[in-house]
Amino acid sequence: MKSPIAVVVLAAGAGTRMKSRLPKVLHRLANRPMVAHVLANAEALKPSLVVGVVAPGATGVAEAFAPHPTVVQTKPLGTGHAARAALGALKGHDGPVLVVFGDAPLVTTASLRKLVAACRKAGAAVGVLGFVARDPTPYGRLIVQDGELVKIVESRDADATERTVAFSNSGVMCIDGRLIASLLGAIRNDNAKREFYLTDAVRLAREAGRRAIAVAGDEAEFQGINSRAELAAAEQALQQRLRAAAMAGGVTMTDPGTVWLSADTKFGTDVTIGPNVRFGPGVSVGSDTVINAFCDIEGVRIGRGVLVGPFARIRPGSEVADGVHIGNFVELKATRMAKGAKANHLAYLGDSDIGAGSNIGAGTIAVNYDGYGKHRTIIGADVFIGSNSSLVAPLKVGRGANVTAGSVVTEDVPAGALAFGRARQVTKKGRAAALRAKLKDRAAALRKAAAERSGKK
């Protein structure tokens, strides 16, 4: 039986180049803190333990690790010092220990699994994920000879020959749990920065007669995030990955580069998405649904065979059942639309329940806010709401009722009833010409007065 894996996530870095009061690892990618991506990728390995290493007072970062435990790196004395802070939590663990970074959200579960498998196969004390860099200048180099990782040399310390090596250090490391305490304990801070470098574990393992290996990954997984520009670049990379996964799962995107997904967006098969659509957190979309261009959707469960947009907005707390139509310039907020309900044009439905088969006319507003509180509008099945109606909540409209166009409805409407809530029309025959002449004279007088004032100035 294979020994269980433990994962140590180093998340104490300050990220001063982010120019932010928010800790670097809490900046969001695909609407999820970057450290949450790291945790999700690690959790997919089904480890026996995940422990985070955080800075003093970083309560927000510690909360992001829940339910996993965290330990504190008391002073910023390097990666080796940070990993050493986790030794107490690792006590008794004798399987592989993955050391990953909280600001490396693009490293995939597949690469982590590959590194662990390679270390187990080789019986290595230390394994390092590396990549062939297009420009290796900023990175430490992995010096490999005859399949063995001989050393990791920092770029500034590399000689002329070592600088020609493109195989670069990602920082992700796998260490034998039986040796991790002795290796980390032997790291010294006898360098210019007086810091404890985790990379020294390679040298120490070899000096102890143990094997060290390097495993190649894709450079795209190891983008550093130390600035807002790098955060944006990582967002682009992650979005491309999410779009590709969605399309591989049976989603059609007419212009994938303009569709923005969240890490938790879920799709059925044969979903079609038009250009310039944003999915915020908490969205699931059923099969055979069409999302047309320029829609903004967040916090909603959408059923099968639904038609949305173009230019529709669905806000959190909404539920859209099978066969619903939500048309152009329709906004839902905390609204449940039952099977087959339609709101095809220019409507605001806030805090509402729309019954099965009901039709909401253009220009309808669910008046949910009275200045002090939000109230619900409940519309039964097979109701017809005429265009340009205002439904003043709290309000109930019974099954099969009909509200005529232009109505302001302030009282409950019983099932099957016909409701009028508008002023009676008054028509005065032959009076239009006189009214137009009066308005024309008034406009001329206003222009004349404005010209006289200007002349006096």
Residue pairs with C-beta under 8 A, 6 or more apart in sequence:
2 95
2 120
3 94
3 95
3 96
3 177
4 47
4 48
4 49
4 93
4 95
5 45
5 46
5 47
5 48
5 95
5 96
5 97
5 98
5 116
6 47
6 48
6 49
6 50
6 51
6 90
6 93
6 95
6 96
6 97
6 98
6 177
7 42
7 45
7 47
7 49
7 50
7 51
7 97
7 98
7 100
8 51
8 52
8 53
8 83
8 86
8 90
8 97
8 98
8 99
8 100
9 35
9 38
9 39
9 42
9 50
9 51
9 52
9 53
9 65
9 100
9 101
9 102
10 53
10 79
10 82
10 83
10 99
10 100
10 101
10 102
11 23
11 25
11 35
11 52
11 53
11 54
11 58
11 61
11 65
11 101
11 102
11 103
12 53
12 54
12 55
12 58
12 73
12 76
12 82
13 24
13 25
13 101
13 102
13 103
14 23
14 24
14 55
14 76
15 23
15 24
15 25
15 27
15 103
15 225
15 226
17 226
17 227
18 24
18 27
18 226
18 227
18 228
18 231
19 228
20 27
22 60
23 55
23 58
23 60
23 61
24 34
24 102
24 103
24 225
24 226
25 33
25 34
25 35
25 38
25 61
25 64
25 102
25 103
26 33
26 34
26 35
26 60
26 61
26 64
27 33
27 34
27 225
27 231
28 34
29 37
29 105
29 231
29 234
29 235
29 238
29 263
30 37
30 235
30 238
30 239
30 242
30 261
30 262
30 263
31 262
31 263
31 264
31 280
31 281
32 262
32 263
32 264
32 281
33 64
34 102
34 103
34 105
34 225
34 234
35 52
35 61
35 64
35 65
35 102
35 103
35 105
36 64
36 263
37 105
37 106
37 238
37 263
38 100
38 101
38 102
38 104
38 105
38 107
39 50
39 64
39 65
39 68
40 263
41 105
41 107
41 108
41 109
41 112
42 50
42 98
42 100
42 109
42 112
43 50
44 109
45 98
45 109
45 112
45 113
45 116
47 98
48 93
48 95
49 89
49 90
49 93
50 65
50 68
51 68
51 69
51 70
51 71
51 86
51 89
51 90
52 61
52 62
52 65
52 68
52 69
52 70
52 71
52 102
53 70
53 71
53 72
53 73
53 82
53 83
53 85
53 86
54 61
54 62
54 65
54 70
54 71
54 72
54 73
55 61
55 72
55 73
55 76
56 72
56 73
56 74
61 70
61 102
62 70
69 89
71 85
71 86
71 88
71 89
72 85
73 81
73 82
73 85
74 85
75 81
77 189
77 194
77 195
77 196
78 189
78 193
78 195
78 196
78 197
78 198
79 171
79 195
79 196
79 197
79 198
79 199
80 184
80 187
80 195
80 196
80 197
80 198
80 199
80 200
80 201
81 189
81 195
81 196
82 198
83 99
83 184
83 198
84 184
84 185
84 187
84 196
87 180
87 181
87 184
90 97
90 177
90 180
90 181
93 177
94 177
94 178
95 177
96 116
96 119
96 120
96 174
96 175
96 176
96 177
97 174
97 175
97 176
97 177
97 180
98 112
98 115
98 116
98 172
98 173
98 174
99 172
99 173
99 174
99 175
99 198
100 107
100 112
100 172
101 171
101 172
103 224
103 225
103 226
104 170
104 171
104 172
104 221
104 222
104 224
104 225
105 225
105 234
105 238
106 220
106 221
106 222
106 223
106 234
106 237
106 238
106 241
107 129
107 170
107 172
107 217
107 221
107 222
108 221
111 129
111 172
111 215
111 217
111 218
111 221
112 129
112 172
114 215
114 217
115 127
115 128
115 129
115 172
115 174
115 215
116 127
116 174
118 124
118 127
118 213
118 215
119 126
119 127
119 174
119 176
119 213
122 211
122 213
123 211
124 174
124 176
124 210
124 211
124 212
124 213
125 175
125 176
125 179
125 183
125 205
125 208
125 210
125 211
125 212
126 149
126 173
126 174
126 175
126 176
126 183
126 201
126 202
126 205
126 210
126 211
126 212
126 213
127 149
127 173
127 174
127 175
127 212
127 213
127 214
127 215
128 142
128 149
128 152
128 169
128 170
128 172
128 173
128 174
128 202
128 212
128 213
128 214
128 215
129 170
129 171
129 172
129 173
129 214
129 215
129 216
129 217
129 222
130 142
130 167
130 168
130 169
130 170
130 214
130 215
130 216
130 217
131 167
131 168
131 170
131 216
131 217
131 218
131 219
131 221
131 222
132 166
132 167
132 168
132 216
132 219
133 139
133 166
133 167
133 168
133 219
134 219
136 155
136 165
136 166
136 167
136 168
137 155
138 155
139 155
139 168
139 169
140 152
140 153
140 154
140 155
140 168
140 169
140 199
141 152
141 153
141 155
141 158
141 162
141 163
141 165
141 167
141 168
141 169
142 149
142 152
142 165
142 167
142 168
142 169
142 214
143 149
143 150
143 151
143 152
143 153
143 162
143 165
144 150
144 167
144 214
147 213
148 211
148 212
148 213
149 202
149 212
149 213
149 214
150 206
150 212
151 202
151 203
151 206
152 169
152 199
152 202
153 162
154 199
155 163
158 165
167 214
167 216
169 199
170 217
170 221
170 222
171 198
171 222
172 222
173 198
173 201
175 183
175 201
176 210
179 205
179 208
179 210
182 208
183 201
183 204
183 205
183 208
184 198
184 201
186 204
187 196
187 197
187 198
187 200
187 201
187 204
188 196
188 200
189 195
189 196
191 197
202 212
205 211
205 212
206 212
220 237
223 230
223 233
223 234
223 237
224 230
225 231
225 234
238 263
239 260
239 261
242 261
242 263
242 265
243 253
243 256
243 257
243 259
243 261
246 253
246 261
246 265
246 267
247 253
247 256
249 267
249 269
250 267
250 268
250 269
250 270
250 271
251 267
251 269
251 271
251 272
251 273
252 270
252 271
252 272
252 273
253 259
253 273
254 272
254 273
254 274
254 275
255 274
255 275
255 276
258 275
258 276
258 277
259 273
259 275
259 276
259 277
259 278
259 279
260 277
260 278
260 279
261 279
262 279
262 280
262 281
262 282
262 283
264 281
264 282
264 283
265 279
265 283
265 284
265 285
266 283
266 284
266 285
267 284
267 285
268 285
268 286
268 287
268 288
268 289
268 304
269 287
269 288
270 287
270 288
271 285
271 286
271 287
271 288
271 289
271 290
271 291
272 289
272 290
272 291
273 291
274 290
274 291
274 292
274 293
274 294
274 295
274 309
274 310
275 293
275 294
276 293
276 294
277 291
277 293
277 294
277 295
277 296
277 297
277 309
278 295
278 296
278 297
279 297
279 298
280 296
280 297
280 298
280 299
280 316
281 298
281 299
282 298
282 299
282 300
282 316
283 297
283 298
283 299
283 300
283 301
283 302
284 300
284 301
284 302
285 291
285 302
285 306
286 302
286 303
286 304
286 305
286 306
286 322
287 304
287 305
288 304
288 305
289 302
289 303
289 304
289 305
289 306
289 307
289 308
290 306
290 307
290 308
291 297
291 308
291 309
292 307
292 308
292 309
292 310
292 312
293 309
293 310
293 311
294 309
294 310
294 311
295 308
295 309
295 310
295 311
295 312
295 313
295 314
296 312
296 313
296 314
297 308
297 312
297 313
297 314
298 314
298 315
298 316
299 315
299 316
299 317
299 318
300 314
300 315
300 316
300 317
300 318
300 319
300 320
300 332
301 318
301 319
301 320
302 308
302 314
302 320
303 320
303 321
303 322
303 323
303 324
303 339
304 322
304 323
305 322
305 323
306 320
306 322
306 323
306 324
306 325
306 326
307 324
307 325
307 326
307 327
308 314
308 320
308 326
309 326
309 327
309 328
310 328
311 328
311 329
312 326
312 327
312 328
312 329
312 330
312 331
313 330
313 331
313 332
314 320
314 326
314 331
314 332
315 331
315 332
315 333
315 334
316 333
316 334
317 333
317 334
317 335
318 332
318 333
318 334
318 335
318 336
318 337
319 335
319 336
319 337
320 326
320 332
320 337
321 336
321 337
321 338
321 339
321 340
321 341
321 356
322 339
322 340
323 339
323 340
324 337
324 338
324 339
324 340
324 341
324 342
325 341
325 342
325 343
325 344
326 332
326 337
326 343
326 344
327 342
327 343
327 344
327 345
328 344
328 345
328 346
329 345
329 346
329 347
330 343
330 344
330 345
330 346
330 347
330 348
330 349
331 347
331 348
331 349
331 350
332 343
332 349
332 350
332 352
333 348
333 349
333 350
333 351
333 368
334 350
334 351
334 352
335 349
335 350
335 351
335 352
335 353
335 354
335 366
336 352
336 353
336 354
337 343
337 349
337 354
338 353
338 354
338 355
338 356
338 357
338 358
338 381
339 356
339 357
340 356
340 357
341 354
341 355
341 356
341 357
341 358
341 359
341 360
342 358
342 359
342 360
343 349
343 354
343 359
343 360
343 364
344 360
344 362
345 361
345 362
345 363
346 362
346 363
347 360
347 361
347 362
347 363
347 364
347 365
348 364
348 365
348 366
349 360
349 364
349 366
349 377
350 366
350 368
350 369
350 374
351 366
351 368
351 374
351 375
351 376
351 377
351 393
352 366
352 368
352 376
352 377
352 378
352 379
352 391
352 393
353 376
353 377
353 378
353 379
354 360
354 379
355 379
355 380
355 381
355 382
355 383
355 399
356 381
356 382
357 381
357 382
358 379
358 380
358 381
358 382
358 383
358 384
358 385
359 383
359 384
359 385
360 379
360 385
361 384
361 385
361 386
361 387
361 388
361 389
361 405
362 387
362 388
363 387
363 388
363 389
364 385
364 387
364 388
364 389
364 390
364 391
365 389
365 390
365 391
366 377
366 391
366 393
367 377
367 390
367 391
367 392
367 393
368 374
368 375
368 376
368 377
368 393
369 375
374 393
375 393
375 394
375 395
376 393
376 394
377 391
377 393
377 394
377 395
377 396
377 397
378 395
378 396
378 397
379 385
379 391
379 396
379 397
380 396
380 397
380 398
380 399
380 400
380 401
380 415
381 399
381 400
382 399
382 400
383 397
383 398
383 399
383 400
383 401
383 402
383 403
384 401
384 402
384 403
385 391
385 397
385 403
386 402
386 403
386 404
386 405
386 406
386 407
387 405
387 406
388 405
388 406
389 403
389 404
389 405
389 406
389 407
389 408
389 409
389 421
390 407
390 408
390 409
391 397
391 403
391 409
392 408
392 409
392 410
395 409
395 410
395 411
395 412
395 413
396 412
396 413
397 403
397 409
397 412
397 413
397 419
398 412
398 413
398 414
398 415
398 416
398 417
399 415
399 416
400 415
400 416
401 413
401 414
401 415
401 416
401 417
401 418
401 419
402 417
402 418
402 419
403 409
403 413
403 419
403 421
404 418
404 419
404 420
404 421
404 422
406 422
407 419
407 420
407 421
407 422
408 421
408 422
409 419
409 421
410 421
413 419
